[in-house]
Amino acid sequence: MDPRDVIYQVLVDGELEFAEHRRGVFDVDLPGERKLKTTCRLEVGRHALSLHAFVARNPDENHEAVYRWLLEKNLKLFGVSFAVDSAGDIYLDGRLPLHAVTAEEVDRLLGAVLTYSDESFNTILELGFASSIRKEWQWRESRGESTQNLAAFTHLRP
């Protein structure tokens, strides 16, 4: 089966929100818990399927600790690895030879992206955005705003 058709069928069968921007180039939204949505691009190339998923923007602070944590995490990942683009934004990236594109492998890669993005999100935020999170706590509490989505960071509450 054509790799594009395999990917299309996996996305339809998984009832995932996706768009095919041009033949063989898909953007799919993977629903998470900590990171509510991870957008992942799947692109069928001449020799390989490329996968590229945005995880977090360039950290505001503590870059060395964030990048070290990502590199250490890479030692334990399957099929994808963390990467940083020229703007400092954090992605998960992977490639699969076209002959290996099966429904099981595409599902496994999407599962890996969702798991690693979701499991890593709060740690990345805590390491790279702690000052912003503290300011957000102060701002919301001073105005009586909801702090529900800051619950994972109560230890950063001023």
N, C-alpha and C positions, 0 to 999 in steps of 0.2 A: 504494500500500500504506500502511496505517496506520503512523505513526511508531513506535508501540509494538511492532508486529509486526516492523518492520525491525530495531529494536534487539534484540529477543528472538532473531531469527534470526542476527544477527551474533554474539551471545554464544554461542549454541549451536554455530554453525559454527566459531567460534574455540576451542571447548572450554574456555571460561573458567569459573571458579567464580563464580556469581552467585546472587542472591536477588531476587525481585520482591516487595517488601514490600506494595505495593498496585499496582493496575493502572497501569503506566507509570512506576513508580519502582523503579529497579534499583540494587543495590549489587554491584559487580563487583570481584574481586581480580585485579590485574594483576601477574604474577610478574616480578621484576627480578633484577638481579645485586648492585648495591651496596645498594640498598634492596630487601630481599627481597620485599616485597609493598606495592603501592600500592592502597588501596581507593578506588574512584571511584564516585560516585553520579551516575546519569543519571536525569533527571526530565523527563518529557514534560508541558509546561505547555500553556496555551491557545494561545500564540503561538510558543513556542520550546522547544527542548530545552536544558535546563540541565545543566551538567557541573560537578562539584565533587569534588576529590580532595585528601585529606590528604597533605601531604609531610613536615612536621616540626613538632614542638611549639615553643612560644615559646622562642627562644634564651635561654640562661642569661646571656650576656654579649655585648658587642660588637654591640648591636642596630643601630647606625648603619651599620656595615660590612655586616652581613647584608642589611639592607633596601636599601642602595645597590646591592649586588651583584644582588639580585633585580630591582630596577628596571632596571638595565643589561641584565640577561638578558632582560627583557620585550621589549626592542627587537628581539630575534632570534627570538621564538617565533611559531609558527603555531597559530591556533585557540584557544589558551588563554593565560592570563597568570597570573603569581604574584600572590597576594593574601594579606593578613593579616587575621584575624578580630579581634574585640574582646578575645580572650584573648592575642593575639599569635602564635597558631599559624599556620603557613604552609600555603597551599593553592594548587592550580592550579584556575583557574575559567574557564569558557567558556560560550558560548551559540551556538545555531544555529537559524535560523528553521525552523519545521516543514516548509515546502515544500522545504528543502534537506536534509532527513533522508533519506539514501540509505545503503545498505550501505557504499559506498565512503567516504562522509564520516564515518560513525560509526566505521569501522575506522581512518580517518586520525586522528580526534580521540583515540581510545583509544591509538593508537600514539604520538601527540604527548605525551599524559599520561605514558605509560610511559617514553618516552625522556627527557623533561625532568625527571621526578621522579628517575629512576635516575641520570642524568648529573649532577644538581645536588646529590644527597644528601650526598656526602662533603664537598663544598665548604661547604654549609650547616653541617654538623657541625663542620668545622674552624674556620670563622669564629665560630660561635655557642656552641660547647661545648668549646673547646680545654682549658680548665682541668679540666673533668670527664673528658675523655679522658686527660689526664696522670695524674689521680688513679686512674682505672681501670687504667692501665698499672701504677702503683705497687702498687695493691691486689692485682692478679692475680699479679704477679711475686713479691710478698712471701709469697704463699700457694702458689706453684707452680701456679697456675691457667693454663689455656690462654689465649693471647693471639691466637689465630688470627683472630678477627673484628676485631681491632685492626690487622691487617697494613697496611691502607691509611693508618694513622696512625703508622708507625714514626718519622717525623720529629718526632712529639710525645712520644716516649718519653723520660722523664726520665733 
